[in-house]
């Protein structure tokens, strides 16, 4: 590590010590990933392009309130989308906020949403290499996520096993709007591979599957679409619990990322109540649903609900479990949480350090 890298990563320069579990890097164009794609797939992109699992291929289902869902100050002077400049990421986020470790969560061009499964598998391999070469090797504070084409289970497992021993990767990334609920058995080999490689599964909002984003159909407005991510995460967690994924794999660790926090206690209580009355339908569950959640599921802080009475946030953290909270900023998106101001409640220094740094350090085995 160079003197400059040591200087950048030294916590002594900063008041805060932060592990950010949600940073979104971007490519300036498809050509960035060409060096890591086979010639066949470069030609495929040129001739046929990328084809996602909904009608708005290479677009979002709803226009965002901010272009690229980004902060207006996150566009690099040299051009390119927000998140594409490592220098700007350093000066705007990593350096001033004392970020000692940042987890990369690529969203655009995600291989799991590709209809062509072979291309999705090739793209996952290429983008995983791109993360390491373009970001992690250039900035030792960053870590990559293993991208998988989850609809092709065999290819996803092969990619997890290929990357499992690489310390540049800290987790496996899945976007939740999958072809079937994520607890279904077609996805179980992916979770088994995660346990085998001692990597957590991170489920970050996003993905496209051609289905409406809500149980009531397509929404009219971005505001509705944005709210629906919490509904999606509730469905994901319910599926994982009741299908028996956690019972089958007690060593599996799952992160629910960017899905909000306020719904967690009420959902757990509701699942427990239904299980107490209907457990004969799911005899494979040996314990109350909330016990699986408490022991095997973690949650990212961004975006937190902000109650009018800030102290109510502390009560929410008590109910979820302070040790289950992993700090995230969502840089460079418009609803970015600045670690200096994210918590309106009066946290003690020990509580603040636990959420900003300690929980993630323990969870990811960092140092």
C-alpha positions in Angstrom: 0.0 0.0 0.0 1.3 3.4 -1.0 1.9 6.3 1.5 -1.0 8.1 -0.1 -3.2 5.0 0.4 -2.1 4.7 4.0 -2.9 8.3 4.6 -6.3 8.0 3.1 -7.3 5.0 5.1 -5.9 6.2 8.4 -8.7 6.7 10.9 -6.6 9.2 12.9 -7.4 12.0 10.5 -11.2 11.7 11.1 -13.5 12.0 14.1 -15.8 9.4 12.6 -14.9 5.8 11.9 -17.3 4.4 9.3 -18.0 1.2 7.5 -20.4 2.0 4.7 -22.3 -1.1 3.5 -23.9 0.5 0.5 -21.9 2.4 -2.2 -23.1 2.3 -5.8 -20.3 2.4 -8.4 -21.2 2.9 -12.1 -19.7 2.4 -15.5 -19.4 5.3 -17.9 -20.5 2.9 -20.7 -20.6 -0.8 -21.6 -17.0 -0.5 -23.0 -15.7 -0.5 -19.4 -16.6 -4.1 -19.0 -15.5 -5.2 -22.5 -12.0 -6.2 -21.4 -13.6 -8.9 -19.1 -16.2 -10.2 -21.6 -15.7 -12.9 -24.2 -15.7 -11.6 -27.7 -19.0 -13.4 -28.3 -20.8 -11.3 -25.7 -19.2 -8.0 -26.8 -20.7 -8.7 -30.3 -24.0 -9.7 -28.6 -24.1 -6.3 -26.9 -23.4 -4.5 -30.1 -26.0 -6.4 -32.2 -28.7 -7.2 -29.7 -28.0 -5.1 -26.6 -29.1 -5.8 -23.1 -32.6 -7.2 -22.5 -34.0 -6.9 -19.0 -37.0 -8.6 -17.5 -39.6 -5.9 -18.2 -40.8 -3.9 -21.1 -38.6 -0.8 -20.4 -35.3 -2.5 -21.4 -32.3 -0.5 -20.2 -34.7 1.9 -18.4 -36.4 2.2 -15.0 -40.0 1.3 -14.5 -40.7 4.9 -13.3 -38.9 8.1 -13.9 -36.9 9.2 -10.8 -37.3 12.5 -9.0 -33.6 13.1 -9.6 -31.8 12.0 -12.8 -30.0 8.7 -12.2 -31.6 8.7 -8.7 -28.5 10.8 -7.7 -27.4 13.8 -5.8 -27.1 16.7 -8.1 -23.5 17.3 -7.0 -22.4 13.7 -7.7 -21.8 14.2 -11.5 -18.1 14.2 -12.3 -16.7 17.3 -13.9 -15.1 15.1 -16.6 -18.5 13.6 -17.5 -20.1 10.2 -16.8 -22.8 9.2 -14.4 -22.7 9.6 -10.6 -20.6 6.9 -9.0 -18.3 6.5 -12.0 -15.5 8.6 -10.7 -13.3 7.2 -8.0 -11.6 10.5 -7.4 -14.9 12.2 -6.7 -16.0 9.3 -4.5 -12.9 9.8 -2.5 -13.1 13.6 -2.1 -16.9 13.7 -1.7 -17.5 10.7 0.5 -14.7 8.4 1.6 -12.2 11.0 2.8 -14.4 13.6 4.6 -16.6 11.0 6.3 -13.8 8.7 7.6 -15.0 5.7 5.6 -12.5 3.0 6.4 -14.3 0.3 4.4 -17.0 0.7 1.7 -19.0 -2.1 0.2 -19.7 -1.8 -3.6 -23.2 -2.5 -4.7 -23.5 -2.2 -8.5 -27.1 -1.8 -9.6 -27.2 -0.7 -13.2 -26.4 -3.5 -15.7 -27.1 -6.1 -13.0 -26.7 -9.6 -14.5 -29.6 -11.0 -12.4 -32.2 -9.1 -14.5 -31.0 -10.3 -17.9 -33.5 -12.5 -19.9 -30.7 -14.2 -21.8 -29.3 -16.4 -19.0 -26.0 -17.2 -20.7 -25.4 -13.5 -21.2 -26.3 -12.9 -17.5 -23.8 -15.5 -16.4 -21.1 -14.0 -18.6 -21.9 -10.5 -17.4 -21.8 -11.5 -13.7 -18.2 -12.9 -14.3 -17.2 -9.7 -16.1 -18.7 -7.3 -13.7 -17.1 -9.0 -10.7 -13.7 -8.7 -12.3 -14.5 -5.1 -13.2 -15.2 -4.3 -9.6 -11.9 -5.6 -8.5 -9.8 -4.1 -11.3 -11.6 -0.8 -11.6 -12.3 -0.1 -7.9 -10.8 -2.4 -5.3 -7.3 -2.5 -6.7 -7.3 1.3 -7.0 -8.7 2.0 -3.6 -8.0 -0.4 -0.7 -10.9 0.9 1.3 -13.4 -0.7 -1.1 -14.7 -4.2 -1.2 -16.7 -5.9 -4.0 -19.9 -7.9 -3.9 -20.3 -11.2 -5.9 -22.9 -10.5 -8.6 -24.8 -13.5 -9.7 -27.4 -14.3 -12.3 -29.7 -15.9 -9.8 -32.3 -17.3 -12.3 -29.5 -19.6 -13.6 -28.8 -21.4 -10.3 -25.9 -23.5 -11.6 -24.1 -20.5 -13.0 -24.7 -18.5 -9.8 -23.3 -21.3 -7.7 -20.2 -21.6 -9.9 -19.5 -17.9 -9.6 -19.9 -17.9 -5.9 -17.5 -20.8 -5.6 -15.1 -19.1 -7.9 -15.0 -15.9 -5.9 -15.5 -17.4 -2.4 -11.8 -17.4 -1.5 -11.1 -14.0 -2.8 -10.7 -11.4 0.1 -11.7 -8.6 -2.3 -15.3 -9.9 -2.0 -17.4 -9.6 1.2 -20.9 -10.7 0.2 -23.2 -12.0 -2.5 -25.6 -9.6 -4.0 -29.1 -10.5 -5.1 -31.8 -8.0 -6.2 -35.2 -9.1 -4.9 -37.6 -8.7 -7.8 -36.9 -12.3 -8.9 -38.9 -14.6 -11.1 -40.2 -16.4 -8.0 -40.1 -15.6 -4.3 -36.6 -15.9 -3.0 -37.4 -18.7 -0.5 -38.4 -21.1 -3.3 -36.2 -24.2 -3.6 -34.8 -23.3 -7.0 -32.6 -20.7 -5.1 -31.5 -23.0 -2.3 -28.2 -24.0 -3.9 -27.2 -20.3 -4.0 -27.8 -20.1 -0.2 -25.9 -23.4 0.3 -23.0 -22.0 -1.7 -23.1 -18.8 0.5 -22.8 -20.9 3.6 -20.1 -23.1 2.1 -18.0 -20.0 1.3 -18.8 -18.1 4.5 -20.3 -15.2 2.6 -23.6 -13.4 3.6 -26.4 -12.9 1.1 -27.2 -9.2 0.7 -30.6 -8.5 -0.8 -30.7 -4.9 -2.1 -33.8 -3.3 -3.5 -34.0 -3.3 -7.2 -34.2 -5.8 -10.0 -36.8 -6.3 -12.7 -39.0 -9.4 -13.4 -41.8 -8.1 -15.6 -44.3 -8.2 -12.8 -45.9 -5.2 -11.2 -43.9 -3.7 -8.3 -46.8 -4.0 -5.9 -49.4 -6.7 -5.1 -52.1 -4.3 -6.3 -50.6 -3.7 -9.8 -48.5 -1.1 -11.5 -48.3 2.2 -9.7 -48.9 5.7 -11.2 -46.2 7.7 -9.6 -42.6 7.3 -8.6 -43.6 8.1 -5.0 -45.7 4.9 -5.0 -42.9 2.9 -6.6 -40.4 4.2 -4.1 -42.6 3.1 -1.2 -43.1 -0.3 -2.7 -39.5 -1.4 -2.0 -40.5 -1.9 1.7 -43.4 -4.1 0.6 -41.0 -6.1 -1.6 -38.6 -6.7 1.3 -41.4 -7.8 3.6 -42.4 -10.4 0.9 -38.8 -11.5 0.6 -38.3 -12.0 4.3 -41.6 -13.8 4.7 -40.7 -16.2 1.9 -37.3 -17.0 3.3 -38.8 -17.7 6.7 -41.8 -19.8 5.8 -40.2 -21.7 3.0 -37.7 -22.9 5.7 -34.5 -21.5 4.3 -33.2 -20.4 7.7 -34.3 -23.7 9.4 -32.5 -25.6 6.7 -29.4 -23.4 6.8 -28.8 -22.1 10.4 -25.4 -20.7 9.4 -26.9 -18.5 6.6 -26.6 -14.8 7.1 -28.9 -12.4 5.2 -28.7 -8.6 4.9 -31.9 -6.7 4.0 -30.5 -3.6 2.4 -32.3 -0.3 1.7 -35.8 -1.6 2.6 -36.5 0.6 5.6 -36.7 -0.4 9.2 -40.1 0.6 10.7 -42.0 -2.5 9.4 -39.6 -5.1 10.9 -41.1 -5.4 14.5 -44.7 -5.5 13.2 -44.0 -8.1 10.5 -42.2 -10.3 13.0 -45.2 -10.1 15.4 -47.6 -10.9 12.6 -45.6 -13.9 11.4 -45.4 -15.2 14.9 -49.1 -14.8 15.4 -50.0 -16.7 12.2 -47.4 -19.4 12.9 -48.9 -20.0 16.3 -52.3 -20.8 14.7 -51.3 -22.3 11.4 -48.0 -24.0 12.1 -49.4 -27.4 10.9 -49.0 -26.0 7.4 -45.3 -25.5 7.8 -44.1 -28.4 10.1 -40.5 -27.8 8.9 -40.4 -24.6 11.0 -39.3 -25.6 14.5 -39.3 -22.1 16.0 -41.2 -18.9 15.9 -40.5 -16.8 12.8 -39.1 -13.9 14.8 -36.4 -16.1 16.2 -35.0 -16.9 12.8 -35.1 -13.2 11.9 -33.4 -12.2 15.1 -30.6 -14.7 14.7 -29.9 -14.7 10.9 -31.0 -11.4 9.5 -29.4 -8.0 9.5 -30.7 -4.6 8.2 -29.0 -1.6 6.7 -29.9 1.8 8.2 -30.6 3.7 5.0 -33.3 4.8 4.5 -34.4 5.1 8.1 -37.8 6.2 9.0 -37.6 9.6 10.8 -40.4 9.8 13.4 -41.5 13.3 14.6 -40.3 12.3 18.1 -36.7 11.4 17.5 -36.5 9.2 20.7 -39.0 6.8 19.0 -36.1 5.8 16.7 -34.3 4.4 19.8 -37.3 2.3 20.7 -37.3 0.9 17.1 -33.6 0.0 17.4 -34.3 -1.7 20.7 -37.0 -3.8 19.1 -34.9 -4.7 16.1 -31.7 -5.2 18.0 -28.8 -2.8 18.0 -26.5 -5.5 16.9 -28.5 -6.1 13.8 -28.0 -2.7 12.2 -25.4 -2.1 9.6 -24.7 1.5 8.6 -25.1 2.5 4.9 -25.2 5.8 3.0 -26.5 4.9 -0.4 -23.9 7.1 -2.0 -24.3 8.8 -4.6 -28.1 8.6 -4.6 -30.4 11.5 -3.8 -31.5 10.1 -0.4 -27.9 9.6 0.7 -27.5 9.5 4.5 -24.5 11.6 5.8 -23.0 9.7 8.7 -22.6 13.0 10.6 -26.3 13.7 10.6 -28.1 10.5 9.9 -29.3 9.9 13.4 -31.6 12.6 14.8 -31.9 10.8 18.1 -29.4 11.3 20.9 -27.3 8.2 20.5 -24.5 7.6 23.0 -21.0 7.5 21.6 -21.0 3.7 22.2 -24.2 3.3 20.3 -23.1 5.5 17.5 -19.8 3.6 17.1 -21.6 0.3 17.2 -23.9 1.2 14.3 -21.4 3.2 12.2 -18.5 0.8 12.6 -18.6 -2.0 15.2 -21.6 -4.1 13.9 -20.2 -4.2 10.3 -16.7 -4.9 11.5 -17.9 -8.0 13.3 -20.4 -9.1 10.7 -17.9 -8.9 7.8 -14.9 -10.1 9.9 -12.9 -6.9 9.2 -9.8 -6.8 11.3 
